[in-house]
Every structure is written in C-alpha cells, then in structure tokens.
C-alpha cells in the first residue's frame, strides 16, 4: 500500500536514511506501487510491495551510498 507520509516509511528506512534520501524512497515507492500494479509488469513472482521496495532502494542508491567506515548513508 502506498505511503501517505514519510513518517509511515518502515523503521529500517526512517532510522538509516537522511531526510532527502527518505523523500526519494517515499516518491519512488509510491510511483512504483502505481507503475507495477499489474503482475505482468513485475519480474518473477515478486509481490507489488516487494517490487516497490526494490525500486525505492534502487532510487536511493542512485544518489546515496553507505559509508563503509561509519555505516551511514551519504550523498554521492
């Protein structure tokens, strides 16, 4: 189900990503939720929610990376 606010994101997202990265995740997830509503549009047997989370993480990783020393996400 799409998120109505950034505060509704999973704890793993809220507790690890900076605000801008959470905004990217939020927008990408909601867009993917709509885009992949038809199971034929998804790869394999992935659920709609699973696909939307994968798309959201990929969008975040386009602009952010996890620092190997600190474990914190930072802008590329």
N, C-alpha and C positions, 0 to 999 in steps of 0.2 A: 504494500500500500504506500502511495507517495507520502512524503513528509510535508506537513503544513508549515513547520518552523524548523529552524536549525537546532533548536533545543530538543527536538524529538529524535535527532540522529542517535544511532547506537552509542553506548558508552565508549566502545573501542575507538570510535571516530572522535567524539567530543573530548575525550581525555588525552588524545595523542596529536591531533592536528591543530595548527594555528587557525585563527578565525578565518582568514582568507581561504585557506585550504578547505575548511568546513563549508564555506559558501560554495566553492567549486563542487565539492562532494554532493551537497544538497541539490544544486541545479542539475548536475549530471545524472544523479539518481532519478530525480523526478522526470527528466526528459527521457531517460532510458525506459522508465516504467511505462510511459506512453508509447514509445517507439517499438518496444518489444512485447506488446500486448498479445500479438498473435504467436503461438508456439512455433509456427513455421519460420519465424524470423530469428529464433534463438538457435544456438549451437547445441547439438546433442539433446539431452533430456533436462537441461538446466531450467529451473523454475523462473518465472518472471522476476521474482525478488532477487534470486541469486544472480541473474543476468544484470539487473540494475545495479547491484552492489559491485560487481566486477567492472562495469562501465564507469561507475563513480570513482573507484580506486584508480583505474587507468587514467581518468581525467586529472586526478590529483597528482599522480606520478609524472604527468607531462610538465608540471610546473614546480613540483616539490620533490625532495629526496630526503631519505632518512640519514642523518649524520651517523656514521659508523662509531664515532667516539662517544657521543652523548646519547644517541638513540632518539634524538628529537628530529622532527620534520623541519626542513628549512627550504627556503626558496632556492631554486637552481641558479 
